[in-house]
Amino acid sequence: MIISDVHLGTYDCKVREVNHFLKHTRCDKLILNGDIIDGWRLKKTGHWPKSHTRFIRLVLKKMEKKDTEVIYLRGNHDDVLAKFLPIAFENLQIVEDYVHETPRGNYFVLHGDVFDTVTKNFVFLAYLGDWGYRLLMRINRLYNHWRAWRGKDYYSLSKAVKARVKQAVNHVSNFEEHIVELARSRDCIGVMCGHIHTAADKVYDGVHYLNSGDWVESLTAIVEHEDGRFEIIDFAEFVKTYPMPADEENERVDASDLNEVIAPAPATAPITPNVA
């Protein structure tokens, strides 16, 4: 299972949702593909509620009680890790990039910021863009409070605007094409990345390109089923099978987290007992 761009330490992280997803899935291998902790914001605000600690506990519990292998890849928002890589413990690796082996061939896994021209070559612009994005998210929250007062459904104003901006960045840096070429140079049949907060499952010139999206707006993850098939899981669909509890129940950090109970999966459920 692959997730990325959780951005723990920010107000806009959908931590309840990602915690619920982690609690109701199990996997042999969990790949945390960068920007799991947002060091840029954390060092400025110190925002770290118990629900963010719970995410860490859920991951550690999977390692300890479910024998899940965890691969943590550095992102640009948690780039402080770059000074110490690689790090390996019993069931945990923290690395720059990773090769995931499948029966059909290898997949190259990386966060993807190395091919974002703005992030790589114009650090000031990257920080300015981060500031602008956070401002947009604040406007988005106010806008949706107004929509809720009018009885209207949630609408992601920030996602609509950000998608247009990211498309421009991708056009300049040829983000996806560069990553596909890198995977091909590593003799891999596919590549999995994050960074641009846009989930994707497509083929470029015979190379399988997968992007795990994010847990700020798109709320998506990649799973590999037992038959080797990859699938992008959308939380909006996942929660129909495993409904979210009340706020106060989900936020409570107690012994129930140490005794994971996974609801029996129906025959058509998107998650299988063993995914990578």
Helices and strands as residue ranges (DSSP letters): E 2-3, H 15-23, E 29-33, H 39-45, H 50-65, E 69-73, G 79-83, E 87-88, E 92-95, E 97-102, E 105-110, G 113-115, H 117-121, H 123-149, H 157-173, H 175-185, E 190-193, E 200-204, E 207-211, E 220-224, E 230-234, H 235-241, H 247-251, G 255-258
